[in-house]
Amino acid sequence: MTELRLFSWNVNGLRSVMKKGLLTFLELHRPDVLCLQEIRASASQIDLEPLLALGYSLDFHPAERPGYSGVATFSREPPQRVVLGMGEPRFDTEGRVLITEHRGLTVFNVYFPNAGRDLSRLDYKTDFYRSLKRVVDARRDAGEAVIICGDWNTAHQNVDIENWRGNLKASGFTPHERAVLDEYLTQGYVDAFRALHPETKGAYSWWSNRPGVREKNVGWRIDYHAVDVATMPSVRAARLHPEVMGSDHCPVELVIEPKPSQVSRS
């Protein structure tokens, strides 16, 4: 069975990263599925021809607010099904969820909300996490093989952040946010990278834009692939690509070999 290489990347502006090496990245890595977050644009604002020329099927879910949020999924094979949002307008207007199916795998491309420096959006973020989990759980309970990928905007464990002692009250690492993320990882889903690399330190996917921070690898790991427990045995690899520039995040990769039953289900 052919492996599927699924990448996720918060590009911090699709128009910007198109000028900073996205096409080179696609040509070099040839992802089967690329889930992008924080695209900050609609399809009409992007020069799609170079992407189409590489053979990708393109699906977008932009935010209603211009220049804000938004997700897009690029696929080498057209998805078997595409769903924009999760059916709740207060979340869907921000363009945070795009659901696609590939070879019997249900992929949730998600840009989880940031709680804000002052935690003013903590309740919104919490509600989003829990509302999405109900949608994901329903798919899983119906027998679908589920992968949730994207920018979760939360570092889960101390090992996932360089300066964890100094960030215990910081947005993205508060005990409350970590506990809400833990509701996924203790209730049926696996952080694929951490499961395969339990002792790895210094593995981060986001760095502040302050000078020298990325060079010193003072980062956070907040971009994950969460795989449902039944599907996790099909995972072959999980990797980070900090060498890829163009955004304050780096791409994260999951390699999975769909089971024959998953492929035939579609």
C-alpha positions in Angstrom: 0.0 0.0 0.0 1.4 3.4 -0.9 2.3 5.7 2.0 0.7 9.1 2.3 2.9 12.0 3.3 0.8 14.6 5.1 2.4 18.0 5.9 1.0 20.8 8.0 2.4 24.4 8.0 1.3 27.7 9.4 2.6 29.9 6.7 1.8 33.3 8.4 0.4 34.6 5.1 0.1 32.6 1.9 0.9 35.5 -0.4 4.1 36.1 1.6 5.3 32.5 1.7 4.6 32.2 -2.1 7.4 34.7 -2.4 9.6 33.0 0.2 10.0 29.5 -1.2 6.7 27.7 -1.0 7.0 26.4 -4.6 10.6 25.2 -4.0 9.3 23.4 -0.9 6.6 21.7 -2.9 9.0 20.7 -5.6 11.5 19.3 -3.1 9.2 17.5 -0.7 6.2 16.7 -3.0 3.7 16.3 -0.2 0.6 14.2 -1.0 -1.4 16.5 1.2 -0.3 19.9 2.5 -2.5 21.6 5.1 -1.8 25.3 5.5 -3.0 27.6 8.3 -3.1 31.4 8.7 -3.2 31.9 4.9 -4.7 35.4 5.4 -6.2 35.4 1.8 -8.9 34.0 -0.4 -8.2 32.0 -3.5 -9.0 35.0 -5.7 -6.1 36.8 -4.1 -3.6 34.1 -5.0 -1.8 33.3 -8.2 -2.9 29.7 -8.5 -1.3 28.8 -11.8 2.1 27.8 -10.3 0.4 25.5 -7.8 -1.9 24.0 -10.4 1.1 23.5 -12.7 2.6 21.3 -10.0 -0.5 19.1 -10.1 -2.2 20.1 -6.9 -5.9 20.2 -6.2 -6.6 23.3 -4.1 -9.2 23.8 -1.5 -9.6 27.0 0.6 -11.6 28.1 3.6 -10.7 31.8 4.2 -12.0 34.0 7.0 -14.7 36.5 6.3 -12.4 39.2 7.7 -9.8 40.2 5.1 -6.2 39.4 5.8 -7.0 37.2 8.8 -6.8 33.5 9.7 -7.9 31.0 7.0 -6.9 27.5 6.0 -6.2 25.8 2.7 -5.4 22.2 1.8 -3.4 21.2 -1.3 -3.7 17.6 -2.5 -1.9 15.7 -5.3 -5.1 13.6 -5.7 -8.4 15.4 -5.5 -10.0 14.8 -2.1 -12.9 12.3 -1.9 -14.9 14.8 0.1 -14.5 18.4 1.2 -16.3 20.1 4.1 -15.7 23.8 5.0 -16.0 24.5 8.7 -17.7 22.5 11.5 -21.2 24.0 11.4 -20.8 26.7 14.0 -20.9 30.2 12.5 -18.9 31.9 15.3 -16.0 29.7 14.5 -16.5 29.1 10.8 -16.5 32.8 9.9 -12.9 32.9 11.0 -12.0 30.1 8.5 -10.4 27.7 11.0 -11.4 24.2 9.9 -11.2 22.4 6.5 -12.1 18.7 6.4 -10.9 16.5 3.5 -10.8 12.8 2.8 -7.8 11.1 1.3 -7.5 7.3 0.7 -10.0 6.7 3.4 -8.4 9.1 5.9 -10.4 12.0 7.3 -8.0 15.0 7.6 -9.0 18.0 9.8 -6.9 21.0 8.8 -7.3 23.3 11.8 -6.0 26.7 12.8 -6.8 26.7 16.5 -7.4 30.2 18.1 -4.8 32.0 20.1 -6.0 33.0 23.5 -4.4 36.4 23.2 -1.5 37.9 25.2 -4.0 39.0 27.9 -6.0 35.7 27.6 -9.0 37.7 26.5 -9.9 35.0 24.0 -9.3 32.1 26.4 -13.0 31.2 26.6 -13.4 31.4 22.8 -10.3 29.1 22.4 -11.7 26.7 25.0 -15.1 26.6 23.3 -13.4 26.0 19.9 -11.3 23.1 21.2 -14.3 21.4 22.8 -16.7 22.1 19.9 -14.2 20.7 17.4 -13.7 17.6 19.5 -17.3 16.8 19.4 -17.2 16.9 15.6 -14.0 14.9 15.4 -15.4 12.3 17.9 -18.5 11.9 15.8 -16.4 11.0 12.7 -14.2 8.7 14.7 -17.2 7.0 16.3 -18.7 6.5 12.9 -15.7 4.4 12.0 -13.6 7.0 10.2 -9.8 7.1 10.5 -9.2 10.6 11.8 -6.1 12.9 11.7 -6.2 16.4 13.2 -3.4 18.5 12.0 -2.5 22.2 12.3 -1.4 24.9 14.5 -2.9 24.1 17.9 -1.6 27.3 19.5 -0.7 25.3 22.7 2.5 23.7 23.8 1.5 20.5 25.6 4.4 19.5 27.9 7.5 21.1 29.4 9.6 19.3 26.7 7.6 21.1 24.0 8.9 24.6 25.0 12.5 25.8 25.5 11.8 28.2 28.4 8.9 26.4 30.1 9.5 27.8 33.6 9.3 31.4 32.3 6.1 30.8 30.4 3.8 29.0 32.9 1.4 32.0 32.8 2.0 32.8 29.1 -0.7 32.4 26.5 -0.4 29.0 24.8 1.1 27.4 27.9 -1.2 28.1 30.8 -2.4 25.1 32.8 -5.9 25.6 31.5 -4.9 25.5 27.8 -2.7 22.5 28.3 -5.5 20.7 30.1 -7.9 21.4 27.3 -5.4 20.0 24.8 -5.0 17.0 27.1 -8.7 16.2 26.6 -7.8 15.1 23.1 -4.6 13.3 24.0 -6.2 11.3 26.9 -9.5 10.6 25.1 -8.8 8.8 22.0 -6.0 10.7 20.1 -2.3 10.4 20.0 0.3 13.1 19.4 2.1 11.2 16.7 5.5 13.0 16.9 5.8 12.7 20.7 4.7 9.0 20.6 7.5 8.2 18.1 10.0 10.5 19.7 9.3 10.5 23.5 12.7 11.6 24.6 13.5 14.2 21.9 14.2 17.7 23.2 14.7 20.9 21.3 12.1 19.8 18.7 10.1 23.0 18.0 7.8 24.3 15.3 7.4 28.0 16.1 9.8 30.7 17.1 9.4 34.4 17.9 10.5 36.8 15.2 12.7 38.6 17.7 16.4 38.6 16.5 18.4 35.5 17.2 15.5 33.5 18.7 15.2 31.0 15.9 19.0 30.7 15.5 19.3 29.8 19.2 16.3 27.4 18.8 14.3 29.1 21.6 11.1 27.7 20.4 7.7 26.1 21.0 6.2 22.9 19.5 2.6 23.9 18.9 2.0 22.2 15.5 0.8 18.6 15.8 -0.7 15.7 14.0 -3.2 14.0 16.4 -4.2 10.6 15.2 -7.0 8.5 16.5 -5.8 5.5 18.6 -7.1 2.9 16.1 -5.2 4.6 13.2 -2.0 5.3 15.0 -0.5 1.8 14.1 -0.6 2.9 10.5 1.8 5.8 11.2 5.3 5.2 9.8 7.0 8.5 10.7 6.5 12.0 12.2 9.0 14.7 11.5 9.7 18.4 11.9 11.4 20.5 9.3 13.0 23.5 11.0 15.3 24.0 8.1 12.4 25.2 6.0 12.1 29.0 6.2 9.5 31.4 5.0 7.3 31.6 8.2 7.7 31.9 11.9 6.5 28.2 12.0 8.1 25.3 10.2 6.3 22.4 8.4 5.5 19.2 10.3 5.2 15.9 8.5 3.3 12.7 9.1 3.9 9.6 7.0 1.0 7.1 7.2 0.2 3.9 5.3 -3.6 3.6 5.1 -5.0 0.2 5.8 -6.8 -1.5 2.9 -10.1 -1.2 4.8 -9.6 2.5 5.0 -9.0 2.9 1.3 -11.9 0.7 0.3 -14.2 2.6 2.7 -14.1 5.6 0.4 
